[in-house]
Amino acid sequence: MRRLALVLVLACTVAFGLSFAADAAREPALIRALLITGDDVSAHPWREMSESTRQTLVESKRFDVKVCEDPHILESATALKAYDVIVFTIYSRQITSLPGEAQENLLNFVKNGKGFFVQHLASASFPKWEEFGKLCGRKWVMGTSGHGPRSVFKANVVNKEHPITAGMEDFTTDDELYAKLQGSGEINVLVSADSDWSKKTEPLLFTLNYGKGRVVHNAFGHDGKALSTPSVKKIIARGAEWAATGKVR
């Protein structure tokens, strides 16, 4: 009798283990995100911004996030192979250019089918690297781009069919409303806002294709408070997922 009971226990244990393994196999693997952050202008609390962005990605339960405070990681093509998407949040006043190998590695990372998510002032990086501006779709140019005083403003969801913004409604946020971003390439605008500073409707969230890869440009995110807006958090999690995979679960 004891032997029969033991056999039944072992059988149940094996069955449970197989069932658990099968369920685990059905769960999609976490998206591997490399969050590149670091020194920024004094108005931006970059550590707070970095942690807020990382937390949003982790809380979505879609990502395994690694944080690097040095964009020179882009010099290693081998290191980049470990990731599905680069979340680029750094504007460094010290690192104004990258070696040619790092430039090529970043462009090839996206061209070959992976994702690039650029946020807020990070598009102002590497001002003399023309192709970086094309990668970002639109680029902050010092002395040309700008914004009025930080304030509460209405953001308009202009594309509700895209996976990133599906089901989203217009929202208000307390942030800087970026304006006069520079560039002429084709972009798909998802969210915009009317700027009192530029007197124009400005794109604040947009996507573009780059080779086989996908780029998401998120102009929101002046600080932790701005990044805690529920709709902005949704944009970050969905945007990075779409950049990495081309879809949003």
Secondary structure, DSSP 4 states (H G I P E B T S, - for coil): -HHHHHHHHHHHHHHHHHHHHHHHHHSPPPEEEEEE-----TTS-HHHHHHHHHHHHHHTTSEEEEEES-GGGGG-HHHHTT-SEEEE----SS-----HHHHHHHHHHHHTT-EEEEEGGGGGSSTT-HHHHHHHSSB--TTT-B--S-EEEEEEE--SSSTTTTT---EEEEE---B--B--S--EEEEEEE-TTTSSEEEEEEEEEETTEEEEEE---SSHHHHTSHHHHHHHHHHHHHHHHSS--
